[in-house]
Amino acid sequence: MWARGVAIKNALTPEQQATLRDMSLEIAKDHAAFTKLEEETGKRITAKVERVKAGAQKWADSGRDPSAIARVMEGGFKPLMDADKVFEAEAVLDRVLEQLQLDAK
């Protein structure tokens, strides 16, 4: 496979080879940026899930029923994550956290 790629590259003009190099660098940069975005999003969502868990535990500790939180997490957040709709799932977390914050006041 690699030898075929070299043969194709060698068939290109110097200008085309330069364009190919530039495109390869852009693809590598885009891949690195995407990987960084994935990592940052994963860390952010993990932190938010932990905050939701802590909020639900506070509800339970104070005698309040946290089943509403569990329903939203199971019925809203989890299906979105399973469908790789990460940003929509994060929005669900944000709404739950907002509600927990309002209820804490």
N, C-alpha and C positions, 0 to 999 in steps of 0.2 A: 504494500500500500504506500509506504513512504517513498519508494523508488518511483512510483507512478507520479506522485506529487512533485518530485524533483524534475521529472521529465516534462511535466506540464509547465512548471515554473521556468525551466530552461527554454521553453518555446515562446515565452513572453518577451516583449521588447523591454529594454531597460526602463522606460517610462512605466510600463505596465507592472514590472517587478517592484518599482518604487511605490506605486499605488497599492500593490498587494501588501508590501511591508507596512505602509501607513494604515491600511485597513486592519491588518493583524494586530498592530499596536492598539488601535481603537477598540477592537473586540476584547483584547486582554484588559484594557482599562475598564470597559463596560462590565466585564465579568467580575473584576475586582470590586467595582462599585456595587454591583448587585449582591455579591457575597457579603460585603460589609453591611448593606441595608438589611439583608436577611438576618445577620447576626444581631444587629441592633434591635430590630423588630422583635426577634425571639426573646432577647433579654428584657425588653420593655414589657412584653406580654407576660412573661414569667413573673416579673415583679408585680404587675397588676393583679395577676391571679393570686399571688401570695397576699396582697392587700385585701382582696375580696375574701379570701379564707379567714384572715384575721378579723375582718369586719363581721363575718358570719359567726365566728366564734364569740365575739363580743356580744352579738345579739343573743346567742344561746346562753352565755354566761349571765346575762341580765334577765333571763327568763323569756326572752322574745323568741318566737318561732322563726328560724332561719330557712324554712322550707321554700319561701318565695324566692330567696336567692338561689337555692339549689335548682328550682324549676327554671329560672332564667339561664343559669349556667348549663344545665342539661338540655334545655329545649331551644336556647338561642345561641349561646356561645359555642358549645361542643359541635353541633351540626355545621356551623360556619367554619370552624377549624378543620373539621373532617373534610369539608369541601374545598379546603385551601383558600377560603375567603378571609384571609388574615386581617385585613383592614376593617372589614365589616365586623368581624369577631372582636376586634379591639374596641370598636365603637360600642358594642354591647357591654364590654368590661367598663368602659368609661361611664356608661349610664348607670351601671350597678354601683360603681364607686361614688358617683354623684349622689345617688340615693342614700348610700351608707353615710356619706358626709352630711347630707341634709338631716338624716335621722339622728346623727350624733349631736347636733346642735340643740 
